[in-house]
Structure formats: C-alpha cells, structure tokens
Amino acid sequence: MEAGRLTENIEIYSPNIIKNELGEQVNTYSYKLRTKANKLSNSGNRKLENHEIVYSYNLVFEVRYYIDVEETDRIKYNNKFHRILSIDKNNLLQKIIITTELINEWFNNTMEKYIRWFKKRNCKRQKKGDDESGKKYPQ
C-alpha cells in the first residue's frame, strides 16, 4: 500500500445499543477512530422506493490493514454518514477495501428540524413567564 495515496480523512463510528426510558432498544453511534483513506470509486443512482425518490450513492475506500473496522460500523466522510456494505481484507497488499452506501438523511434532517422547532417553542413559552408546570419565571 502506498501511503501517498491516502488523501481522504474518514471517521469510523461504532454502534451502541442502549435502552431508553420506555425500555426500547435504541441504536446510537459513538466515535471510534479517525484515519486516512483512498477513495477508489464513486457511483450512484436515483430510484423510487415506496413512492419516494431515493438517491443511493456508493463509495469504495481503501485503508490500512491494521484499522479496526466491522460491517456494523458507520463511516463519516464529508459530514455524511455511510453504511458499510462489505469489507475485503487483502493480506498480500496489506489493505482493507470498504464498500459503503450513503445513508438516506431525510429522517435525520426531519427530526433535527422538529427538535429545533420544539426548543424554540419552549423558549418562547418560558419568555412569557410560565411553562406547562405552572411555574412563573422572573421577567
């Protein structure tokens, strides 16, 4: 593997399964490591799924052999998260080839907008001097 070709920075996030207040299992991802990679190919297409247009983009990364990566991990590249589709370890060339797919961010963006709207609404309510519990806030 030629070190000069590793020009892209990627971050790897590992999954954590936690239980929330209701006892549901929720997948969260925590930062695992940052490494250099070589972006080999970029392909994509547009398809219709459940009456919604979905843009699927595939990227192939090449990293050093000693990087600890699993198929359940997520890769962050250019501030976008990618799902790992396959991992191919090449012992002869001492590299790992990772095939990824861009995660559809529609749901995440929608939830972020809702959270911002909800916080803004609560801030306005508190500025008026009261909240749902009936407590008065100093003006």
N, C-alpha and C positions, 0 to 999 in steps of 0.2 A: 504494500500500500504506500502510495506517495503522499507525504504529509502536506505538500504544497497544494494539493487539490482540495483539501478540507477547508473550504472558504465560508461555509454557511454555519451560523450558530443555531442550534436547536436545544430545546429544553425537554426533558422527559419527566412526566408526572405519573405516579403510581396510584392505583385505586385503593381507597379505604372504604370499608363498609361499616357504617355506624347506624345506631338506632336513634330515631328522633323521639319526641315526647309521646307520640301515639304508638310507638313500638314498631314502626315501619323501618325496613332496612333501606338506607339511602346511600347511593354511591357518591363519594366525593373523591377528588383527586388532589394529592399533595405533591409538592415539588420534590423530585428525586435527584436530578443532576442536570448539568449543562455541558454540552460537548460540541466539538466541531464536526461537520459532516460535509459530504459532497452530494449535491443534488444531481441525480443522474438523468431523470426524465420527468416530464410534466405532461399529463394528459387529462382530458375532461370531456364531459358531455352534458347535455341537458335532457332530462327525461321527465315524464309525467307519472307521478305516483299519488294515488288517492285524490285525484283532481287537483293536484298541486304541482307546480313546476319545481323540480329539484335539480340543482347544479351539483354534479358529482365530479370532483377533481381528485386525481390520483398523483401522488408524488412518490419517487423512489429515492431513498437516502442511502449513502454508503458511510459507515462509521468504523472506527477501530474495533478490533476483535474483542478487546477486554471490557467493552461497555456492557453494563448490566441492563438488559432490556428484555421485556416479556411482551407477549401478544396482548395482554390486558392493559398495558400502559397506554398513555396518550402522549403525543409529540406536539409541542408548541413551536410553530415556525411562522414568522412574520405576524405574530399576535393572533394566530388562528390555530385551533386545535385540530389534530388529525388522528384518526383511529388507525391502529396498526392492523393490517390485513395479513401480512406474512413476514417472517424473519428467516433469512437464509444465511447461515454461517459458512464462510469459505475458509477452511483451515489452511489451504495452500497459500492464498494471498493475504491471510490474516485480516480479514474484514468481515463485516456484517452488512448485508443488504436488507433494508427495511422497506417494504411496500406499504404505503399509507393511503388513506382516503380522507378528504376534508369532511368534518362533521357539520351537518346542517345546523347553522347557528340561529335559525328562526325562533325556536322555542326559547333559547337562552336570551336573545335580544328582547323578546316579548316580555319575559319575566323581569329583566332589568328595567325596562320602561315602567312596568307595573310597580315595582318596588320604589322607583324614584317618585312616581305619582303618589303612592301611598305615604311616603315620608313627607313629601311636600304638603299633602293634605293635613297630616298630623301637625306639621309645623304651623300652618295657618290656624288650626284649631287651638293650639297652645298659645298663639299670639293673642287670640281673642280673650284668653284668661280662663278658659275651662277646658276640660277634656271629658272623656266618657265616664271617668270615675267621679266626677262632680267636684274635683279639687279646683280651687282658684289659684291661679298663678299670678305673681306680682307683675304689674304692668311696667 
